[in-house]
Amino acid sequence: MAILERPLENLVSAVRPDFLVIGGGVIGLNIARKLRRFFPDSSVHLLEKEIDCGLHASGRNSGVLHAGFYYTPDSLKAKFTWRGNRQLTEYCEEKHIPLNKCGKLVVAKDETEHAGLDELLRRGRANGIPLDDISEKDAKAIEPRVKTCRRALFSPATSTVDPALVMQAMKKDAIEEGVQLQCGVRYLRATKSGVMTSHGVREAGYVVNAAGLYADHIARDFGFSEQYRILPFKGLYLYSSEPPGSIRTNIYPVPNLKNPFLGVHFTVAASGKAKIGPTAIPGFWREQYGGLANFRLGEFVEVATRGLGLLASSNFGFTALALEELAKYSKQKMIALACQLAEGVKPDQYQNWGRPGIRAQLIDIKKRKLEMDFVLEGDKRSMHVLNAVSPAFTCSLPFSEHVCERIRSVLN
């Protein structure tokens, strides 16, 4: 679909939008859309450095619509995940985007993990989310190949969708709702009255930073993110060659709730095909998708130095996490972990890596810990979405409304 945008040579103009959003991922697009609703008489422009929207995390994520039972009731993630699940499900149905309403099983390797199931059940009930505590027999009725010790949890509201189709629909909506998209325009630095871009100065009444992997960099130009930095983590999936429907439902292990990664699991895509993953391998620069693509020496030095510092001292066991995740570059390791979740996992059926995604994980550099929840900072000039990691795709509609509410409160 052609992008409706003003010619690039006209970007430096007398037009001064009321709101300028940086970043055309799922969060940036929906913030721009919500701004048009919150401030209907205002102009909203969105800048995206790539040739189209959603080419990074938003278009490369697993496509899982999470239910929200992983998160503590006092968190923003708990507040928005279930609501986002319902809203995004309705959105996909309205747009005729295929959904696989296959649910999710969370399984236990042994009885020591039953306490983890109990904690997830407690959180799910506290968050008002449908979640069933079921027997091993019932779990096998849902997925005959599943492995679990005596019991499991089943989330009937978890589903999957093709995120690229969602992004296309949201981009089309944004254009129709009056958002002016300009793709292929890279942010360079802040100015007194707006931003400098690869196509000249853009003045703006208010700047919203939803730049994902570069959110901390842009925020520092505006005087924010003083104690935060982005640390990239690469996510890889191995795709199954089995026919669609060979695995009926998503199968997850009991997670380590001390970090935001959910462990290697089975995801059943909207197509019915299965994949195992993802990894959470520390990256050495922000867009390290493969080889030396997008390599920037300054980023490499910054990210590598920060990673080495965390190896020496962190509050979340970074060394053990890094070693564990680096081992998952091995297909054999990934398959071995998947074999703990389901029967009949054959190595020759899991030989193809999918497109990698990069998770923009925020680190509190003063406390030397991973930020587990969404983080916003801003003032009367700008608002910065510093941490919008999983389940940001699921949360995108209500979370974007929350961002706009914050903007309205600081502007009033």
Phi, psi and omega in degrees: 000132179294142178273125178277107183214160176284148179305141184300326182294346180262007184296323177276100187214178179283349180289122181241099182295152176293323180228135176238114180261131178254117178115119183255037172276189184297326179285312180300315180299316183283331171297315179299317179296316181291326178299323178296330180276321179290324182232073190298338180266006184260155175266139181232122175246148178231130177254133176229127186288337180272175183283350178207168180278152171072028182272355178252231189304322185296326180263355184246003184282176187291341183080010179280131170266100184287157179268327174108021182270001178279342198255144180295144187300338182273004185266156173295326179299318177296321182295323190255342187291309181296317178298318179295322177302312181294315183292319181287328174298313179297321180298312181296321179294320179295323182270001181060040174269124184300133176242140172255100183273063188268350180076188181212134170257135170249121190243159181247133177290322182205182186292338179295339181269359179294328177297325176293320175299319180298320180292319177297320178296319179298314180295318180300315180292322178296329181269001177071034186254135176295122183207126186253131172270111189237163179279168175299321179298316179293324178298319180290336174291326178284314179222102185302336184269358187291148173247128174203156181264100171072322184209172179200170171250144176234127177255102184289341185269354178286135180217177179228155183210160174279111185296332179295322178293322177296316180297320178298318181293318181291324177296317179299318178298317181301316180296314182294334180273002173101006175283132177266112180267136172230104179267160182076021181240115186262133172293137177246311180194167177278151172236178181299323186240014180170231181218152170266132180239176177294349178237028174108183183282135173240112174279154181202148175290322182209137183251133175243122183259109176233051192268010173062246183298339181250012183298319181293322180298312179294318181300322180295329176296336181259007178091015180243184180059035182295325182254008184238147172217150176276133172241119183281141174233128183272130177251125180236142175240146168261128184265139180279143174266001177293155180293157178306140179091357179295326168246128189272330187220160174295138180234120183240149171278168170293124185277163167276106187286000177279346175229164188274008181262142190261002179083164178296131183213171174268128172244129175260112184291172178301332179284347185094351178280148182258156172215156177242143183145198357265171167282170169221064187277125178303131179270163180255347166210171197290325181242053182275072182283326180181143180058220179257016179301137178063019180293132173227123187301317180300318178295318180301313180297315182297309185290318180295320179297318179293320179296319178295323178296321179289329175298323181284325184198118174210165180258015182222020177066048184298322181299311180297319179297314181298315181295318179298317183285322179299328178297338182281358168297342178275124176301323181300319179294315180299316181293321179298320178293321179294328180295340177285346185255334186210153176279158170071028177273108184258129183306322183290349178269355181230078183238352186248118175284142173272183177295131178287153171240157179242124178271125178271085185269125181278137177244133170276106187284343177279316180271351178056053181217158174286138173278124186269344185238172175297145180228128175237142170221143179183178179208201183285354180256327186202158175229139188233120177271097189273326182227103178228062180268179180312131012261053183300325178299311178298320186277358196305320184288306179290328179294320178297323176295321177299316178300316181293326175296320177297317179298313180299322182292324180281336179276337181280000000 
